[in-house]
Amino acid sequence: MTKDVIALTPRMPDAWSVLAGLLSGGPDKLVDTTGDGAVVQLCDARGRPLVAVEAPMLVQVPGEAARLFGAVEPPVPFWWTEARATTGVPEAERLAGTFAARIAALAGGTAWPPQAALSVAVVPSEDVGVAPAPAAAQPAVDVLTDHVAVVIMDRPVIAMTAWLSDAFRAAAASGRGLQIVGPAGSALTPAVRDALANWPSRWVVRDERDGYYDGRSGAVLRWQEGMFATVVVPDATEDDPRTPVAESFREFADTGERQLAVSFRTVHPADDRLVLGGALETVWRELTGEAPAGWGTAEPANLPWSPARLTDVAHGRSPEPSWFVVVGSPARPGIASVRVTRTKAGVEEDVTLAFGYGAHEEPPVDALERLAEALATRHPLRSMLVQLRKARRDLAVPARFEGPGVPLAFVLGSEEVRAMPGDRARRTPLSVPPVTLGPKARPALYYPFPGDPSDLSGWSDFERLMRHLKGE
């Protein structure tokens, strides 16, 4: 049976529907709450959590169910009710499936997956202890050791859901990494990929040929010393670790799909008139001709795009940082991660976004200089980097090799140019001079690169530029 089940319904499941779903598991199941009442748990007689049910979420953004697990969703708005079963307990998995099916039947929707008949992964049990709060405040963490918290997932696309975000925070608070174990053929959203950047956090993929491997690097993994770690051959050296790479990871096919990736940073004065998200919307409109479709504090993005509401949430959380996900329409895949931080310089927005293009679609590279001009003159841009890479149009991150991007352009905002000594920002070792953007008195500078996705030499030019700008 599945470990994660989701009910998609046009009507909000009312109290009687939820109760009927819970009791469909049998009257001998006990009910508890956690997360300030936002999570309902079914427990056994010993108090062991079997199934955790999240509060229903109203999704007002089209395409999120299709993006995250390929489901046919009701017309927006619709309700998303999610349950997660404790891994390795067949009774828990049956309860989760029964609950979602019951909710879907009573509220007139559908349940995912259609057939809850997936195999259960078995993780070695040595060096394993019972997970205390907060790491196991709900049945999200499947294995806890001194080094890592392990989460086992069966989703086709592993997304930064609210409970997975909580698992990341709980693991970090306890000084552990988070390792996500997924099935062969699964993928990550960019948000989850970026969150796994720090060791010993990993994306662990189950594989018939090699057992387990790292979905980002391809390194073959084994469970050792309380975590999944790379396999190293006996005669390896520090200079030549000779870590074996999984055959499944090497199976690369160039489909002609590409991604245009943009990362930039803005710094705003901290005042009551500040509205965040304007620079991101400018990028979206310049490159797609439309505004973002929706945003949220987790995946799925459930709210219609609104810079004002996003600003209210960030302001309410300040001085703590805020993270948001922003998505585009299904016709033009686009996804962004936005991190808002209060610093001495003001309010910083760090944005990483990407748009996907098919084999017969041309990325709008001709619009980049115009985009840079708009950001430099209408927003407090500090820097921006644009890359083009061979990667999936749907923006999911597969567990196989995808080539690195190549730089198309780098932009230095007017404040950064002004802070450079002398004429350093204008006179660079590159063969092509920078383009001046904005007013001559306080210009920003646009540095173009060749941008051939088959030629990585552009990174050498980019590195030379960075060393020059730093005065090295």
C-alpha positions as CSV (number, residue, x, y, z in Angstrom):
1,M,0.0,0.0,0.0
2,T,1.0,3.6,-0.5
3,K,2.5,5.8,2.3
4,D,1.2,9.1,0.9
5,V,-2.4,9.5,-0.2
6,I,-4.2,12.6,-1.4
7,A,-7.9,13.4,-1.9
8,L,-8.8,16.1,-4.4
9,T,-12.4,17.3,-4.0
10,P,-14.4,20.2,-5.3
11,R,-16.0,20.7,-1.8
12,M,-14.3,21.1,1.5
13,P,-14.5,17.8,3.5
14,D,-16.7,18.8,6.4
15,A,-16.3,17.5,10.0
16,W,-18.7,14.6,9.4
17,S,-16.8,13.6,6.2
18,V,-13.5,13.6,8.1
19,L,-15.0,11.7,11.0
20,A,-16.5,9.1,8.6
21,G,-13.1,8.7,7.0
22,L,-11.3,8.3,10.3
23,L,-13.9,5.8,11.6
24,S,-13.7,3.8,8.4
25,G,-10.5,2.3,9.8
26,G,-12.5,0.7,12.6
27,P,-13.7,1.9,16.1
28,D,-10.6,0.5,17.8
29,K,-8.4,3.3,16.4
30,L,-7.6,6.3,18.6
31,V,-7.5,9.9,17.3
32,D,-5.0,12.5,18.5
33,T,-4.0,16.0,17.2
34,T,-0.7,17.7,16.8
35,G,0.6,20.9,15.0
36,D,-1.8,23.1,17.0
37,G,-4.7,21.1,15.7
38,A,-3.7,21.3,12.1
39,V,-2.7,17.6,11.9
40,V,-5.0,14.8,13.0
41,Q,-3.4,11.5,13.9
42,L,-4.8,8.0,14.0
43,C,-3.0,6.0,16.6
44,D,-3.0,2.4,17.8
45,A,-3.8,1.3,21.4
46,R,-0.2,2.0,22.5
47,G,-0.4,5.6,21.2
48,R,1.8,4.9,18.2
49,P,0.9,7.2,15.2
50,L,-0.4,5.2,12.3
51,V,-1.7,7.9,9.9
52,A,-1.3,11.8,10.0
53,V,-3.9,13.8,8.2
54,E,-3.2,17.4,7.2
55,A,-5.9,20.1,7.4
56,P,-7.6,20.4,4.0
57,M,-5.9,23.1,1.8
58,L,-7.8,25.2,-0.7
59,V,-5.8,25.2,-4.0
60,Q,-6.6,28.2,-6.3
61,V,-3.7,27.6,-8.7
62,P,-4.4,25.4,-11.8
63,G,-2.0,22.6,-12.7
64,E,-0.4,21.9,-9.3
65,A,-1.8,18.3,-9.0
66,A,-0.7,17.5,-12.6
67,R,2.8,19.0,-11.9
68,L,3.4,17.1,-8.6
69,F,1.8,13.7,-9.4
70,G,0.2,13.7,-12.8
71,A,-3.4,13.7,-11.5
72,V,-6.4,15.0,-13.3
73,E,-7.6,17.7,-10.9
74,P,-11.0,19.3,-10.5
75,P,-11.4,22.9,-11.7
76,V,-9.9,25.5,-9.4
77,P,-10.6,26.1,-6.6
78,F,-10.5,22.6,-5.1
79,W,-9.6,21.1,-1.8
80,W,-6.4,19.1,-1.3
81,T,-6.5,16.7,1.8
82,E,-3.3,14.8,2.4
83,A,-2.5,11.8,4.6
84,R,0.8,10.0,5.3
85,A,1.0,6.6,6.8
86,T,3.8,5.3,9.1
87,T,6.2,3.4,6.9
88,G,6.4,-0.3,7.1
89,V,3.1,-0.8,9.0
90,P,0.7,-2.5,6.6
91,E,-2.3,-1.5,8.7
92,A,-1.3,2.2,8.6
93,E,-1.0,2.1,4.8
94,R,-4.4,0.5,4.4
95,L,-5.9,3.1,6.8
96,A,-4.4,6.0,4.8
97,G,-5.8,4.6,1.5
98,T,-9.2,3.9,3.1
99,F,-9.3,7.4,4.6
100,A,-8.6,9.2,1.3
101,A,-11.0,7.0,-0.7
102,R,-13.7,7.7,1.8
103,I,-13.1,11.5,1.7
104,A,-13.2,11.5,-2.1
105,A,-16.4,9.5,-2.1
106,L,-18.2,11.8,0.4
107,A,-16.9,15.1,-1.0
108,G,-17.3,14.2,-4.7
109,G,-13.6,14.0,-5.8
110,T,-10.8,11.6,-6.5
111,A,-8.0,10.0,-4.5
112,W,-4.4,9.5,-5.5
113,P,-2.9,7.1,-6.3
114,P,-5.7,5.2,-8.0
115,Q,-4.4,1.9,-6.9
116,A,-2.7,1.8,-3.5
117,A,-0.6,-1.2,-4.1
118,L,3.0,0.0,-3.9
119,S,5.8,-2.0,-2.3
120,V,7.3,-1.0,1.1
121,A,11.0,-0.1,1.3
122,V,13.0,-1.8,4.0
123,V,15.7,0.3,5.6
124,P,18.4,-1.5,7.7
125,S,17.6,-1.1,11.4
126,E,21.1,-1.0,13.0
127,D,22.0,2.2,14.8
128,V,18.3,3.2,14.8
129,G,16.4,4.7,17.7
130,V,13.0,5.9,18.4
131,A,12.5,9.5,17.0
132,P,11.7,12.0,19.8
133,A,9.9,15.3,19.2
134,P,10.4,17.4,17.2
135,A,11.9,15.1,14.5
136,A,9.0,12.6,14.8
137,A,6.2,14.8,16.0
138,Q,4.2,13.2,13.2
139,P,4.8,10.1,11.2
140,A,7.1,11.9,8.7
141,V,10.5,10.6,9.8
142,D,10.8,6.9,9.2
143,V,14.3,6.3,10.5
144,L,16.3,8.4,13.0
145,T,20.0,7.9,13.8
146,D,22.7,10.0,15.4
147,H,23.5,11.5,12.0
148,V,20.4,11.7,9.9
149,A,16.7,11.6,9.7
150,V,15.4,9.4,6.9
151,V,12.1,9.9,5.1
152,I,10.8,7.2,2.7
153,M,8.5,8.5,-0.1
154,D,6.7,6.8,-3.0
155,R,5.7,10.0,-4.9
156,P,6.6,10.3,-8.6
157,V,7.7,13.9,-7.8
158,I,9.0,14.7,-4.4
159,A,7.9,18.2,-3.5
160,M,8.5,20.6,-0.6
161,T,5.2,19.9,1.1
162,A,4.5,21.5,4.4
163,W,5.3,18.3,6.4
164,L,8.6,17.7,4.5
165,S,9.5,21.3,5.2
166,D,8.9,20.7,8.8
167,A,11.0,17.5,8.6
168,F,13.9,19.6,7.2
169,R,13.6,22.1,10.0
170,A,13.3,19.5,12.7
171,A,16.4,17.6,11.4
172,A,18.4,20.8,11.2
173,A,17.4,21.8,14.8
174,S,18.6,18.4,16.0
175,G,21.9,18.8,14.2
176,R,21.1,16.0,11.7
177,G,20.9,15.8,7.9
178,L,17.8,14.7,6.1
179,Q,18.0,11.8,3.6
180,I,15.0,11.2,1.3
181,V,14.6,7.7,-0.1
182,G,12.5,7.6,-3.3
183,P,11.7,4.9,-5.9
184,A,13.4,4.4,-9.2
185,G,12.0,6.9,-11.8
186,S,11.1,9.5,-9.2
187,A,12.1,13.2,-9.5
188,L,12.5,16.2,-7.2
189,T,11.1,19.7,-7.5
190,P,13.8,22.4,-7.6
191,A,12.9,23.4,-4.1
192,V,13.7,20.0,-2.6
193,R,16.9,19.7,-4.7
194,D,18.2,23.0,-3.3
195,A,17.3,22.1,0.3
196,L,19.5,18.9,0.0
197,A,22.7,20.8,-0.8
198,N,24.4,20.3,2.6
199,W,26.0,17.0,3.6
200,P,24.9,14.5,4.9
201,S,21.5,15.3,3.4
202,R,20.9,13.3,0.3
203,W,18.3,12.1,-2.2
204,V,18.6,8.3,-2.1
205,V,17.1,6.4,-5.1
206,R,16.3,2.7,-4.9
207,D,17.7,0.9,-7.9
208,E,17.5,-2.7,-9.1
209,R,21.0,-2.9,-10.4
210,D,23.0,-1.0,-7.8
211,G,20.8,-1.0,-4.7
212,Y,20.8,2.7,-3.8
213,Y,22.4,5.7,-5.4
214,D,22.5,9.5,-4.9
215,G,20.0,11.0,-7.3
216,R,22.0,14.2,-7.7
217,S,25.5,12.8,-8.2
218,G,24.9,9.2,-9.2
219,A,27.3,7.9,-6.5
220,V,26.4,4.3,-5.4
221,L,25.3,4.3,-1.7
222,R,25.2,1.8,1.1
223,W,23.7,2.0,4.6
224,Q,26.8,2.4,6.9
225,E,27.4,3.9,10.3
226,G,23.8,5.1,10.7
227,M,23.3,6.8,7.3
228,F,23.4,6.3,3.5
229,A,27.0,7.0,2.4
230,T,29.0,6.6,-0.7
231,V,30.7,3.4,-1.6
232,V,34.5,3.8,-1.9
233,V,36.7,1.1,-3.5
234,P,39.5,-0.3,-1.2
235,D,42.4,1.2,-3.2
236,A,41.0,4.7,-3.4
237,T,43.0,7.7,-2.4
238,E,42.2,11.2,-1.4
239,D,43.1,12.5,-4.9
240,D,41.2,9.6,-6.6
241,P,38.3,8.5,-4.5
242,R,37.0,6.3,-7.3
243,T,33.4,6.4,-6.1
244,P,31.3,4.1,-8.4
245,V,28.5,5.7,-10.3
246,A,25.2,3.9,-10.8
247,E,24.4,2.8,-14.3
248,S,20.9,4.2,-14.1
249,F,22.3,7.6,-13.5
250,R,24.5,7.4,-16.6
251,E,21.5,6.8,-18.9
252,F,21.2,10.2,-20.5
253,A,19.3,11.1,-23.6
254,D,19.3,14.5,-25.2
255,T,15.6,15.3,-25.9
256,G,16.2,18.8,-27.0
257,E,14.4,20.2,-24.0
258,R,16.0,23.2,-22.2
259,Q,15.7,25.4,-19.2
260,L,16.3,29.1,-18.9
261,A,17.5,29.8,-15.3
262,V,17.6,33.2,-13.7
263,S,18.9,34.0,-10.2
264,F,19.0,37.6,-8.8
265,R,19.2,39.5,-5.6
266,T,17.5,42.8,-4.7
267,V,17.9,44.9,-1.5
268,H,15.0,47.2,-0.5
269,P,15.0,49.9,2.1
270,A,12.9,48.6,5.1
271,D,9.8,50.8,5.3
272,D,6.1,50.4,5.6
273,R,5.6,51.1,1.9
274,L,7.6,48.1,0.7
275,V,5.9,45.6,-1.6
276,L,7.9,42.5,-2.4
277,G,7.7,40.4,-5.5
278,G,7.8,43.2,-8.0
279,A,11.1,42.3,-9.5
280,L,10.1,38.6,-9.8
281,E,6.9,39.7,-11.6
282,T,8.9,41.9,-14.0
283,V,11.1,38.9,-14.9
284,W,8.0,36.7,-15.4
285,R,6.3,39.2,-17.7
286,E,9.4,40.0,-19.7
287,L,10.1,36.3,-20.4
288,T,6.6,34.9,-20.7
289,G,4.2,37.8,-21.4
290,E,2.2,37.1,-18.2
291,A,2.4,37.3,-14.4
292,P,3.1,34.3,-12.2
293,A,0.0,32.1,-11.7
294,G,0.4,31.4,-7.9
295,W,2.5,31.2,-4.8
296,G,2.6,29.5,-1.4
297,T,4.7,28.8,1.6
298,A,5.0,25.1,0.5
299,E,4.2,22.9,-2.4
300,P,1.6,22.8,-3.9
301,A,1.4,26.5,-4.5
302,N,-2.2,27.2,-3.5
303,L,-2.7,31.0,-3.7
304,P,-3.3,33.2,-6.7
305,W,-0.3,35.5,-7.3
306,S,-0.4,38.6,-5.1
307,P,2.7,40.6,-4.2
308,A,0.7,42.3,-1.4
309,R,-0.3,39.1,0.3
310,L,3.2,37.7,-0.1
311,T,4.6,40.9,1.6
312,D,2.1,40.6,4.4
313,V,3.3,37.0,5.2
314,A,7.0,38.0,5.1
315,H,6.3,41.1,7.3
316,G,4.4,39.0,9.8
317,R,7.4,36.6,10.1
318,S,10.1,39.3,10.3
319,P,12.8,39.4,11.6
320,E,12.8,35.6,10.8
321,P,13.4,34.8,7.1
322,S,10.6,33.7,4.8
323,W,10.7,31.2,1.9
324,F,8.1,31.1,-0.8
325,V,7.5,29.0,-4.0
326,V,6.0,30.8,-7.1
327,V,4.7,28.9,-10.1
328,G,3.6,29.8,-13.6
329,S,0.7,28.6,-15.8
330,P,0.7,25.0,-17.1
331,A,1.2,26.3,-20.7
332,R,4.6,27.8,-19.8
333,P,6.3,25.8,-17.0
334,G,8.0,28.1,-14.5
335,I,8.9,27.8,-10.9
336,A,10.8,30.1,-8.5
337,S,12.1,30.0,-4.9
338,V,12.1,33.3,-3.1
339,R,13.9,33.8,0.2
340,V,13.2,37.1,2.0
341,T,15.7,38.1,4.7
342,R,15.9,41.2,7.0
343,T,19.5,42.4,7.1
344,K,21.4,45.5,8.1
345,A,21.2,46.6,4.5
346,G,17.5,46.4,4.4
347,V,15.1,43.7,3.1
348,E,16.8,41.2,0.7
349,E,15.1,39.1,-1.9
350,D,17.1,36.2,-3.2
351,V,15.3,34.6,-6.2
352,T,16.1,31.5,-8.2
353,L,13.7,30.7,-11.0
354,A,13.6,28.6,-14.2
355,F,11.4,28.3,-17.2
356,G,11.1,25.1,-19.3
357,Y,11.1,24.8,-23.2
358,G,10.5,21.9,-25.5
359,A,12.6,20.8,-28.3
360,H,10.8,23.0,-30.8
361,E,10.5,26.1,-28.5
362,E,13.0,28.8,-28.5
363,P,14.0,30.3,-25.1
364,P,13.6,34.2,-25.3
365,V,17.3,34.9,-25.0
366,D,16.8,38.1,-27.1
367,A,14.8,39.5,-24.3
368,L,17.6,39.3,-21.7
369,E,19.1,42.7,-22.2
370,R,15.6,44.3,-22.1
371,L,14.9,42.3,-18.9
372,A,18.1,43.5,-17.3
373,E,17.3,47.1,-18.1
374,A,13.9,46.8,-16.5
375,L,15.3,45.3,-13.3
376,A,18.2,47.8,-13.2
377,T,16.0,50.9,-13.6
378,R,12.8,49.9,-11.8
379,H,14.0,47.7,-9.0
380,P,16.9,47.8,-6.5
381,L,18.9,45.1,-8.3
382,R,22.2,44.1,-6.9
383,S,23.2,41.2,-9.3
384,M,21.7,38.7,-11.7
385,L,23.0,35.6,-13.5
386,V,21.2,33.9,-16.4
387,Q,22.0,30.4,-17.6
388,L,20.8,28.0,-20.3
389,R,20.9,24.3,-19.7
390,K,19.8,21.0,-21.3
391,A,17.1,19.8,-18.9
392,R,13.5,18.8,-18.7
393,R,10.7,21.2,-19.8
394,D,8.6,20.3,-16.8
395,L,11.4,21.5,-14.5
396,A,11.4,18.3,-12.5
397,V,14.8,17.1,-11.4
398,P,15.4,13.5,-12.5
399,A,17.7,10.9,-10.9
400,R,20.0,10.8,-13.9
401,F,22.8,13.0,-15.3
402,E,21.8,16.4,-16.7
403,G,24.5,18.6,-18.0
404,P,25.4,21.9,-16.2
405,G,24.1,25.2,-17.5
406,V,26.1,27.7,-19.4
407,P,26.2,31.4,-18.6
408,L,24.3,33.7,-20.9
409,A,24.6,37.0,-19.0
410,F,25.7,38.5,-15.7
411,V,24.3,41.9,-14.5
412,L,25.8,44.1,-11.9
413,G,23.4,46.6,-10.3
414,S,24.1,50.3,-10.2
415,E,25.0,50.3,-6.4
416,E,27.5,47.5,-7.0
417,V,29.0,49.3,-10.0
418,R,29.3,52.5,-7.9
419,A,31.1,50.6,-5.1
420,M,33.8,49.3,-7.5
421,P,37.1,51.3,-7.3
422,G,38.0,53.2,-10.4
423,D,36.9,51.8,-13.7
424,R,37.2,48.2,-12.7
425,A,33.6,47.2,-13.5
426,R,33.8,48.6,-17.0
427,R,37.3,47.5,-18.0
428,T,37.3,43.7,-17.8
429,P,39.5,41.0,-19.3
430,L,36.6,39.8,-21.4
431,S,36.7,40.2,-25.2
432,V,33.2,41.8,-25.2
433,P,32.7,45.0,-23.2
434,P,29.7,45.3,-20.9
435,V,26.5,47.1,-22.0
436,T,25.5,50.2,-20.0
437,L,22.0,50.1,-18.6
438,G,20.0,52.9,-17.1
439,P,21.2,56.5,-16.5
440,K,24.8,57.3,-17.3
441,A,25.3,58.9,-13.9
442,R,24.4,55.7,-12.1
443,P,24.5,52.8,-14.6
444,A,24.2,49.1,-14.2
445,L,26.3,46.9,-16.4
446,Y,25.3,43.9,-18.5
447,Y,28.0,41.3,-19.3
448,P,27.0,39.0,-22.2
449,F,28.5,35.5,-22.8
450,P,28.3,33.2,-25.8
451,G,25.7,30.9,-24.2
452,D,26.1,27.7,-26.3
453,P,24.7,24.9,-24.0
454,S,27.2,22.4,-25.6
455,D,30.2,24.6,-24.8
456,L,31.2,25.0,-21.1
457,S,34.0,27.4,-21.9
458,G,31.7,30.3,-20.9
459,W,32.3,29.3,-17.3
460,S,36.0,30.1,-17.7
461,D,35.1,33.6,-18.9
462,F,32.6,34.0,-16.0
463,E,35.3,32.9,-13.5
464,R,37.7,35.4,-15.0
465,L,35.1,38.2,-14.7
466,M,34.3,37.3,-11.0
467,R,38.0,37.3,-10.1
468,H,38.5,40.6,-11.8
469,L,35.5,42.3,-10.1
470,K,36.7,41.0,-6.7
471,G,40.1,42.5,-7.4
472,E,42.0,39.2,-7.3
